[in-house]
Amino acid sequence: MENVLFCWIFFTLGWTLTDGSEMEQDFMWHLRKIPRVVSERTFRLTSPTFKADTKMVLDRVCGIECQKELPAPSLSDLEDSLSYETVFENGTRTLTRVKVQDVLLEPTQNITTKGALVRRRRQVYGTDSRFSILDKRFLTNFPFNTAVKLSTGCSGILISPSHVLTAAHCVHDGKDYIKGSKKLRVGLLKMRNKGGGKKRRGSKRSRREANGGDKREGTKVNLERDKAGRRRRKESGRGQRVAEGKPSFQWTRVKNTHIPKGWARGGRGEAALDYDYALLELKRPHKKKYMELGISPTIKKLPGGMIHFSGFDRDRADQLVYRFCSVSDESNDLLYQYCDAESGSTGSGVYLRLKEPDKKNWKRKIIAVYSGHQWVDVHGVQKDYNVAVRITPLKYAQICLWIHGDNANCTYG
């Protein structure tokens, strides 16, 4: 019954977007020329101590009304915030200064949706609307297979054969790198072999880190029923399969991590939530389908005003959890929403499904990174939201630079 309900919601959302020519014209991905972020000079820094504690909530976040009163950032401010640190697997660290070209500086424009309700301090608001992805047909296929788990307890999303996008606070508290990030690993949802279903042996560390260390996982009987109400008992014992909704992971080391200076202030000012994103380069490329980046449209350009993301919420025993919800408010850099989520889902990629111009197919792209629950200043009053950091044209250009090493492939987005 749960599968039927999930499928109905999932596919209903998809089909409602394609009903009518006006809808198709309004909700499209439009390629546009983006600013250039160019590496200027790289400096070697002292190695971090990796002693910071994980900090999921910032002390103070400038909210929508607060941001309206701020002047537009200068070009030098943007270049300082978009400069970035890189920490390598061996613990060494560098700082790269960047130049921003072809950017049009405009006054800060923020859109506020009137009448947003004040909520209680919870990450799950009212009725829990999250869906645990238990069926392997969904779990190991796009878009759900793009979700990954970090060894620090966060989530992330695959955006290239070698790169994972996540939240910066999952590896750095704004002043130093957190404990455990020195030997950072990424857990990819493991797909079963097409052959004889033999169990692939990994390192002892990988088996321990696949959360659970439960040796019985591969032999438990999956009680979930198919449409005919039957499930062959013997299938639950083949290899490392999903048992009782718990995925198995293939853990991969992280080769290096990029964090914008807008977040990694190192004690020189407060970390800016606008820059709570990081890129992880894997030591070994994966062979899974990944999700491309897209530039975040305004609320009016979101089909139904809805966003989607999947992550590994800690209260769901390592199940992959999917959710969708409407966006309440937005600023130039942030989406304010009440998507039901718990710790562990932070760092998830927020995505949309829009139509590609001059094509019949629809495509999902990542338009934000889920940052988690934050208190923000609204008219001098602290209100709580679940916040996502938008992929703006400048951030798109920066992340593209991190992936490719130069800006040759980052002209349009």
N, C-alpha and C positions, 0 to 999 in steps of 0.2 A: 504494500500500500504506500509506503514511504517513497519507493522508487517511482511509482505512478504519479504521485503528487509532485515530486521533484521534476519529473520529465514534463509534466503539464505546465508548470510554472516556467521552466527554462525555455521550452519551445514556444509557449505563448508569448513571452517577452520578445523572442526573435521575430515571430510572424507579425505581431502588431506593428512593428517598425516598418514593415514593407507594404503596409496596406494603404495605398493611395499615392498618387504622383507627387502631391504637395509634400508629404512626409519625406519621400525619397529625395526631393530637391533640397529640403532644409537640413537634413541630417547626413552630411557627407564629410569625408576626409578631403581637405583641400591642401595640396602642397603649396608651400609658400617659401620665399627666400628668407633664410634666417640669418641672424648676425654671425659674425666669425669670432670664435674664441681661439686665439693663437698663442701657443707656448712661447714665452720670451726667454726665460732663463731658469735653470734649476739649481738649487742649493742643497747641500747635504746638511741635515739637521742631526742633533744628538738623538740617540735611540730612545724611544719612549719607555716608561717604566712598566706599563701594563698593570697598574695597580688600582685603577679607578673602579668604583662600584657601578653596576648597571643603574642608570637613572632614566626612567621612562617618562617622567613628568617634569617639565621645566618649572622653575620657581615663578616666573612671570612671562606671559605672552601678550604682546600688543595685539589687541583684537581689531575688528573691522573698523569701528568708529575711531579707535586710537590711530590706526594706520592712515585714516583720512587726513589727520592733522599733520602727518609727517611730510616733509618735502620730498620730491622725487630724488632718488639717489643720483649722485654725480657719476660721471664716467669712471673717475678714479675709485669711487666707492664700489662700483660694480666690479671693476678689475681686481680690487682687493678681495672681495667676497668670493669671486669665481676663481681666484688663484687656489691652488690645492696642495694638500699633503698626500704623499704616497708612502705607505709603510709596506715593507717587503717581508717575505716569509722568514728571512733570517733576522728580523728585528730592526734592520736599518730603516732610515726615514729620510725623505727629501721634501723640499718645498719648491713648487713650480709657479713662477709668476707668469701671468697671462696678460695679453692685450686684447681688447674688445674692439672689433671693427664693424662698420656698417650697421650700427645700432641707432635707432631713433629714440631718444630720450623723451618720454611723455610724462605729463603729470600723473600722479597716482590716481587710479580710478578704481573704486570699489563698489560693488553692487550688494545691497542689503535687501533680503527678503523680509518684508514687514510681518510682524506677528509671530515670529518664531517662539516657541514655548520654552520656558526655563525648565530645565530637567534636573533631576536629582543626580548626585554624584555616583553614577554607575556607568559602566561601559556597555551593559546590556540594558536597554531602555524598555520598560514594560514587558510585553510578550516577546519572548526570544524568537526571533525570525530567522535564525541561522539554520543551514542545512549541512549535516554531515554527509560527505560523499563516501558512501559505503560500497557502491557497485563498481567493480573493477573496470567495467566498460567505460565509465566516466573517469574514474580515478587515474587511469593510465593513458588517457587520451587528451588531446588539446580541447579546451584551454587549461584544464585542471592539472595536467602533468607539468606545466610550467612553474608551478609553485614549488618552492624548496624550503628546507628548514636549516637554520644556522645553528652551529654548536653553542652559541651564546644564548639560544632560546628564542630567537626571533624567526620571522619568515622572510622570504625574498622571492624574486621572480627571475626566470631565465630570459635574457634579452639578446643573447647572441650564443654561438656555440661555446664560448669560453667565459661569459660574463653574467653576473647576477646583480640585479638592482635591489637595494634594501634601504632601510633607514639608517642615517649616520649614528643615531644614539644606540644602535645595536652593537656598535664596536667602539664608540667614543662618547664620553660624557660632556664634551665641549672643552675640556681642559686636558684630558689624557685618555689613552686607550684603556678600555675596560679589561678586567681580569678575564682570561680565557681567549682574548682576541689575538694573542701572539701566535697561537697554534689554531687559528680559525679553520673550521671545516664547514662544508656545505653538504647537506643531505638531499640527494635527488630521489624522488619516488622511483622505486625499482620496478621495471617491467619484467614480466616473466619471459622465459625463453620460448621461442616458437618450436624448438626441437623437442627433445625427449623430456623436457621439464626437469633436468637435473639441477640440483641445488649448487649454485656457484659459491665457492668458498672465498671469503674475504679475509682480511687480517683480523686478528683478535680485537684490535682497537675498533675496527669498523663494526664488528658484530656487537661489541659492547655499546657503541655509540648509537646504534640503530634503535635506541630508546627502548629499552625494555629489557634487553638481555634475557627475554623469556624464551627458553629453549623449546617450550611447548608450542610456540606460535605457529610453526609450520605444520603441526599435526592437529590443531584444533579444527573442529567441524564448523564450517560456515553455515549458520542456521538461516541465513537470508534465503528466501525462496525466489525462484524465477517465476515467469508468467504461468507456467504449468503447475506451479506449486511444488516442484521437485528440484532437488540439487543432489548430484551424485556425491556420495560421501567420500569417495576416494580422491576427489579433486582437491580436497583440503590438505592432503598430505604431500602434494607435489611441490617440491622446492620451497622458496620463500615467497609465499603468497600472502595476500591480504587476509587476515583472520580477525573476525569480529570488528571490522572497520579500521583496524590498525595497519597502516602502511609499513612496508619495510623500506629502508633507505640504503643507498649506495653513497658512502661518505667520501668526499674529495677535498683535498687540501686547497687552501687559497694561496695563490702565488703572490698577489699584492692587492692592496686596498687603496682606493682614492676617496678623499673626503674634501669638500670645499672649505676654504678658510672662513666662509660665512658661518660655518658650524664649528670648526676646530680652532677656536680662538686662543686656546692655550693659556687661559687666565687673563687675557687682554680683552676684556669685555665679555658680555653674555653671549652664549650661543644663540643664533637666530633660527627660529623654527622654520623660516622660509627656506633654509638650506639643510634641512634634516634628510639628506639622502646620501648614499654612498654606492660605489661600484666595486664589486669584487671580481678579480680575474682568477679563474680556476687554473690549477696546475695542469689538469688534463681536460681537454675539450669533451663535451658530452655529445650524444647523437640524437638528442630529443628535439622535438619541434619547440622553438622558442617564440616569444611574443615581441613584436616590434614596438618601438617607442612612437608616440604620437604627441602632438602639441595639444595641451588641454584647451578645449573650447569653453566658452562661457556657459552659465547655467541654461540660458535660453537655447543653446545648441545641443544640450544633452537630451536624447530621446526620453521623453517622460520625466526629465530631470533626474534620471537614475544613473547610479554608478554600481560597479560590481567588483568584488575582490575575494580571493581565497587565501587562507592561511592556516597555520597550525595553532589554534587557540589552546591554551594550556588546560582549560577545564574540560576539554573533550578527549583526553587520553590519546593524544597524537593522531586523532582523526583529522583529515583535511576538511576544513569548514568553509562553505561558500555562503555569501550573503549579497544582497542587493538592497539599495535604499535610495531615497531621493536626497539631493543636496539642499541644505537649508539656507546657507549663505556662502558667499565667496569674497575673497580679496584677490589682488593681483597674483599672489603666490600660494594661497591656501583655499581648500574646500572645507567648509564646515558642515558636518552631517551627523546623523544619529544612527549610522549603521551599527547593528549589534555586533560587538566584538569584545574579546577578552585579551589579556596580555598573552603574548606568543604570536598573535596575528600581526603585530607591528612589523613594518618592513614589507608587507604584501604590496603587490602591484595592483593599483586601481585601474580598471580598464573599461572601455566602451566598445560597442559594436556599431559601426557606421558604414555607410555605403561608399565604395570607391568610385570616384568620378569616371564617367564613361564606361563603367563596367556593371555587370549584373550582380556581382557577388558582394557580400558584406564582409567586413574585416574587423577583427578585434585589435586594439592597440592600447598600450599603457599610457595613461594621461596623468597619473599621480602616484605617489608613494604614501601608503597609509602610515601616519606617524603615531597614531594612538590617541588616548584620552588626554586632553589638556584643559586647563582653566585659562580663560582669556578675559581681558578687560573689555567690557561693553558698557559705555557710558559711565565709567568709573566703578562698575559693579563686576565682580567675578562670576562668569558663567562657564559651564563646562560643555565641551563639545568633543566629538571624535573628529580628528583633524587629518587631512591628507595634504601633502605638499605637491602642488601642481607642476607639471612639466611645461615650463614656459619656453619661448623660443631660445632664450639665453641658456637655460638649463639643458635644453635639447642639444644645443651646440657644444656645451661643455661635456656632456655624457658621451656624445658622438666622438669628440676628441679623445676622451679616455679610451674608448673602444678601439679606434682606428690608429691612434698615435699621431695623427695630423688632421687637418680640417678639410682635406681634399674631398672626402665623402660626406661632408656636413654642410653642403650649400643649401639644400632644400629639406624641409621636414613637414 
